[in-house]
Amino acid sequence: MAKYVDGFVIPMPKKNLAAYKRVAKIACKVWMELGALEYRECIGEEMAAPCGVPFPKLARSKAGETVVFAWIVYKNKAHRNRINARIMTDPRIAKLMDPKNMPFDMKRMTMGGFEVLVEA
């Protein structure tokens, strides 16, 4: 069965990267403990796209911001749904997800679930 991926794009104030890294490390630990196959959080570095729409434009990032591109890999969609149900009740994640404590504007984050089409 094909793997399933939750993907995220987040406009991130550069001044908040250290705080975000602390949040991401905790989230990574919890997702992996609960069964995710892979967890990645990536900070934009080379953002000038030779074709298509550059990530900063796509994410509507502002001056002083970069883009976080992140994903979590699961065995399949049912596996993802089971893990995410447990994530939503985990007190470590509840503490992290308080919008007042997030190092970015959660309303500007985008996310989606993706079935893996090709894998190597």
SULRA-V228344 format. One record per run of one state. SS is the DSSP state (h for helix, s for strand, l for the rest). FROM is the first residue (numbers start at 0). TO is the last residue. If there is no record, write none. Layout:
SS|FROM|TO  SS|FROM|TO
This chain:
l|0|2  s|3|12  h|13|32  l|33|36  s|37|42  l|43|53  h|54|57  l|58|63  s|64|73  l|74|75  h|76|86  l|87|89  h|90|95  l|96|104  h|105|107  l|108|108  s|109|114  l|115|119
